[in-house]
Amino acid sequence: MLKVLWVEDDKANIDEYKNELCKIFGEPIIPTSFKAACVYAKDSLAYDFVIIDIDLSKFFKIIGDPNSADVIEKTKFNEDIKKHISFEEKEAGIVIFNLLLEYGFPKDRMLFLTANVGSENQTYEKFNKYFNSALMLLPEYIDKNDTNKISEKLKKMIAPINSYLTLRRGIIDGCIEAKDNGTLYFNNYIKDKDNVQREDIENYLDAMKNFFPLRKPEKKNELYKHFIRILSHEWEAANNIKPDRENKKDLAWIMKYTRHWTTHNSKLFSEVDGETLVDEKILAYLFIINLRMMFDYEDDKLKPYEEALLSTFDKVKDKVLDKLESNDVKIKVTDAYLDLRKKVSKENSTNNFFIDDNTFHFSELANNIQLSKSNLRNDKKLFSKLIYQMFWLITSNPLVDKKPDGNFLEIKFWEFKYEKKPYLSALARHIYHRSFTEE
């Protein structure tokens, strides 16, 4: 869920408007002093949106014991900043606004919450004239007396960039979660003694956490493509991924092959004539798989950052739950397996590009396409589906028998009960339609 920094000094206002903000952002970040608000202005990783009350005069009143260390510190900060910047306390919100601009926070993600709209003494109108004379525009405002429009206006402002902001926030929070609470599992995929050090992994997490800019880029494909390269980079060292029917750590093959493909066929992830394999959904999917394979956690419950990332997918319909509990998945997985083998067989029989089909493993067959010179290796629609389908074909573990003439006798499955691991169950529900085209 997106996070909002709410700079408000009046507890009565906080109590009155908090429920409206929680509908969109969850629990808001509310600084308890002017100093805290200034500190937050520098930390753009902590929030995605900012709401500011212009009149912050209550932040400058002495509350509590004037001789306490806390009050002395806050008072000194307030006095020091007023020596450098001349402003009235009832206009202090503009100081926070200017600090946010100075530190690069986008103006279109800031909003003023103000009262007395229309009055000649109304602070927003006063500053709007000042900014207009300097050929600048203030962010929009919401009238405190019109609380019903708060969530409506915020939703309208967020809608055009919601998927990007949700992806960015989910990745930031996921990296923090892994760094704080994850137990490194990645070295189990490495058979030699060149284990990855915890410090290296933490640097890797920091690189991803700080990767996405505050503003949504106009051309995001190159940014997303580069992120996949960073995300999958460490998997170059993984040379010991073993079958794992119980914990499904063999889903690590998804990241191993993604690393191989981004390294040796960057064209696959490039945008060509408006067509691209890379979007917020596939980044969210790969990021969730990546952290779950790299780290162990106390339990398999869905993490808040995972829930946020999965919200980039279309809303899951109830019938998907029925499909996961029926034979529908078995049928879809079987069809996906056979369809890929047929594509490879057809390509080998009609073209001069040989694709090695001497494997029963779905992910290996997909990788063999990339190792060949076949035009299929650049088929974005095909591989955007295969990346999702590998999730099912690895967790279902197909066991294939063939007759001497090459015809299939039967495809059996080691069934994996997704509901045993809530995060896998949620992931399965959300990627189902992306994995299997509905007729």
N, C-alpha and C positions, 0 to 999 in steps of 0.2 A: 504494500500500500504506500502511496505517496506520503511525504511528510511535509508539514507546514510549520514555518516559524511564525509565531504570532506575538508581535511586540505590543503588549497591552498592559497598562499599569493599574487598571481598575478591576478589582476582584468582582464587583457587581456585573461588569460587562462580560468578564470571563464566564461567570455562571450563566449569564443570559444567552450568549452566542455559542458556547462550546459545543452543544449538541449538534448544531448545524454544521460546524466544521468537522466534527467526528464522523458525520455521514460520508464525507469524501476522503478525509485524510487520516482517520483514526485519531489517536491521542496527539494533540498539537504540542509543539515545543514552545513553552512560554517562559521567557527570561524573567527573573525576579528582581532585576535591577537594571539601571541604564548601562552599567558596566557590562553586565552579562549580555545585554542586547548588542553592544559594540563588539564583544568577543565573538558572538555567534555570526555577526555580519562578515567576519573573515573566514568562516568555515562553511563553504558552499557544499561540502559533501554531506552535511548533516540534514539538509532539507531540500525540497524541490520547489517550494512556493513560499511567498512571504506576505503576511498581512500586517499592516502597520497602523496603529492609532497615532495621529499627529500630536495630540496633546498627551504628553507623558509627564506632566508636572508632579504626579504622585511619586514618581521615582526619585524626586529630589527632596521629598519631605523626610525628616528623621523619624523612623519608626523603630521602637525598641530602645534599649539602653544606649545613649549617645557615647558612652565610654567603652562600649564593646568593640572588639577588634574588627568585627564584620561591618558595623555601622561606620566606624572611623575609615575603614578602607574604601567603602562605597562613597562616603562624603568627599574624601580626598580625590577620588577619581572624578567625581562630578565637578568639583572645583577646578581641577587641573584642565579638564577638557574645555570648560567655559573660558579659561584663560586663552586658549588657542583658537576657539571658535565662538564668536559672539552670537548667542541665540537665547530666545526666551524659552522657559521650561515648557510652556504650552505648545511650543513648536519643535520640540526635541525629536519628534518622529521624522522630520525632514533631515536631521543629522544622520539618523540611521539609514534613511533612504540614500543619502549621498555616499555613505560608507559602503553600502551594498553595491552601488554603481562603481565606486572606486575599485572594489575588489572583483568586479566583473560579473556580478549577478544580473541576469537579463531583466530589463525593466518590464517586459510584458508578462513576467511572472511575479509582479508585485502589485499589491492592491491596498488602497487606504480604506480604513473603516472609520467613518467620521460622522459627526452630528451637526445639527443646525444648517443643513444644506439650504442654500438660497439666501441665507442671511449675509449682509454685507460684512459682518465680523467673522464669518465662517473661514476658518484657517485654510482649508483646502482651496477655496476660491482665491484667497489672498495670494497663496504661493503659485497657483496656476497662472495668475497674471504675471508674476515675476519670471516664471519659467518661460512663458510665451514670449515675453520681451527679449529673452535670451535665445529665442528660436528653439526652445526645448519643450517637450511635453511631459507632464506628470502622468503617472499611471492612473488608471481609472479608480473610482471610489464606490463604496457601498454606504448608503445611508444607514446609520445605526437604528433608525426608527423603522426600517423596512427589512426586518430579519428574514421574512419569507423569501426574499430574493438572494440571500447570501449564497446558499448552495446552488441555486439556479445559475447565478452569474459565474460562480467559480467553475462549475461544470462546463459552461460555454467557453470560458477562457482556456481550460485545460484540454478540451476535446481534440484540437488539431495536433497536439504533441503528446497525448496521453500514452500511446504505445512506447514511444521513445523514452519518456520520463520513467515509465514503469520498468522498462528494461534496465535503464541506468540505475534506478534505485534498488532493484532486485539484485543486481550484480554487486553494488556497493555493500548492501547488507549481507549478501552471501559470503563475500570475502571476509567481512568482519566476523561473521558466525564461524567460519572455518578456522580463522586465526585464533579466536578466543576459545572455541569449544571443540574443535575437531582434533582427533588423534590421527596422526599421519599414517596412512596405510600404503601409500604409493610404493615404498621400497619393496613390498611383497611382489611387485611386478618385475623386479630387477634381480637377475640371478648372480651377477658378479658382485664384487665388493665395493663398486663405485656407487654407493647409496647416495641419494639426494639428502642434503642436510636441511634441517628444519629452517635455518636462516634463509636458505635459498628459496624454499617454498614460500616463506613469508614475504620475501622480496617479490616473488611471482604474484602473490595475492595482492600486494600493494600496487603493482603495475596494472593489474586488472581493475582494481578499485578506483584508481585515478585515471582510467583510460578515456572514459566518455566525457566530452565537453558539456558545459552547462547548456549550451544552445544546441538544438537539433540541427545537424548540418543539412544543407540543401541537397547535397549528393551524398547520401549515407552509405552507398554500397561499398565504396573503397574503405570507409571506416569499419564497417561490419566485417569485411573480408580480412582486414588487418587484425581485427580482434580475434577472429577464429584462429589465425596463425599464432597469436600470443597464447590463446587459450589451450591450444593443442601442442604447444612447443615442447613441454616436458615429456610428452609421451614418446618422443624419439628414443628415450632411454629404456622404455618398457619392453623387455625381451623375454618375459616369463609370465605371460597371462595364461592362467590355467582354467579349465572348466570348473564352475562353482555352482552346483545345482541349488545349494542352500541359500547363499547370500547374494548370488548373482553378481559377484565382482567381475565376472567375465564380460559384463557390459562394457568393460574397459576397452574391448576391441573397437567399439564405436569411436572412441577418442584416438586410438592407435591408427585406425584407417583414415580418420579425418586428418590427422597429422600428415600421413603419407600423401594424401590427395592434395592438400594445400601446398605441400612442398614441391611436388612433382607435376602438378597440373593446376596452376593458379588460374588458368583460363576458366576452369569449371566454376569458380566462385566469382568471376568477373561479370559485370553487367554488359550484355551485348544486345543492341537493338531493343532496349527497354526490358529485356528478359533477365531475371536474376534468380539464383537459388537461395540467396541470403536475405533474410528478413528478421524481424524481432522474434518471431516464433521459433525459428530454428536456432537462433542464438540462445534463447531461453532454455530450450530443450537440451542443447549441448552443454550449457553451463551447469544445469542441474545434474546431468549425468556425470560431468567432469568432477564436480566436488564430491558427489556420493561415491565415486570410484577412488578418488584420491584420499578421502578421509573416512574414518569411522566416527559415529556419534553415539550418544548414550542409547538412543532408540531410533526406530524407523518412522516415527511420526513425521508428517509433512511440516516442514519449517515455514515460518511466516514469509521468508524471502522466496521460497519455492511457490507458495500459494500466490504471491504477487506476480511472479514471472509467468505462472500458468494462466493468469488472467489476461495475458496478451493473446491467448487462443480464443476461438469462438466459444460461446457458452455451451457447456456440455449438455446434451439432451438426455433425458431420462432413459431413452431406449438404448443408449450406449452401455449403461450399466447392465441391462439385460443381455446384451451381446457378449460382454465379458464373462458372464456366468453361464453362457450356453455354448453350443458347438460352433457358433458363428466365427469365433476367433480361429478355431482349428481350420475351418474351411477357408477363411481369408488368408491365413498363413500358408496353407497348402497351395492356394492359387498363386500367391506372391512368389513362392519358391518355383513353381512350375513355369510361371510367366517369365521369370528371369532366365531360366534354363532354355526356354524356347527362343528368347531373344538372342542368346548367345549362340545357340544352334543355327538359327537363321543367319546370323551375321557370319558365322564360319562357313556356311554353305553357299552364300551369295557373294561374299567379298574375299579379297585376298588377305585380310587382316585376321590372323589366328588368335583366338582367345582361348586360353587354357581352361577347359571345362572338366579337368580331371580332379574334381573335388566335390564333396557332398555338402560342404558348408556354404551357406548363403553369403556370408560376409566375405569369404575368400573368393567366391565367384565374382562378387561385385568388385573386389580389389583386382582380380585378374583382368577385368575390363580396363581398369586404369593402367595396368601394366602393358596392355596391348597398344596397337596403333589404330584401333578401331575408332570410327567416328562416335561410337556410343560413349566413349570416355568423356566427351564434351556435352553430352545430352543433359541439360540442366533439369528438365522435368523428370527424367528418369532418376537422377541421383538425388534430387530433393525428396523423392519418395523412398529411395533405397536407404537413405540415412535414417529415416523414421522406421522403416521396415526391419532394419537390423535389430532394433529393440525387441521386436516380437520373435524374430527367428533365432535370436540368441537365448531369450528367456524361455522359448518353447522347445529348443533343442531338437530339431528334426533328425530322425534316424531313417535313412533312406535305403531301401533294397532295390536292386535292379536285376532284370533278367539278362541273360547273355547277349540278347539282341539289343540291349540298351533301353528297352521299355521299362517303365517303373512298375514294380510289384505293389509297393505300399509305402506310404510315409507315416511313420508313427511319431508320437511326441512324448517327451518327458514333460508332463504338465507342470506349470508353475502357477501357484495360487497367488495372484497379485494382491489379494486382500490381506495376505499375511504381512506384507510390507506396505503400509499406508502411502508412503511417498511414491512407490511404484504403481500402486493402484490409481492414484491421482494422475500420475504421468500417463499411464495407459489410457485412461478415459479421455484426456485432453488431446492426445496425438492420434487417436483412433482414426478420425476422418482424414487426417493428413497422411496416414499410412495406407489406407485402403479407400480407393475412389468409390464413392457411392453411386450406383447407377440411378 
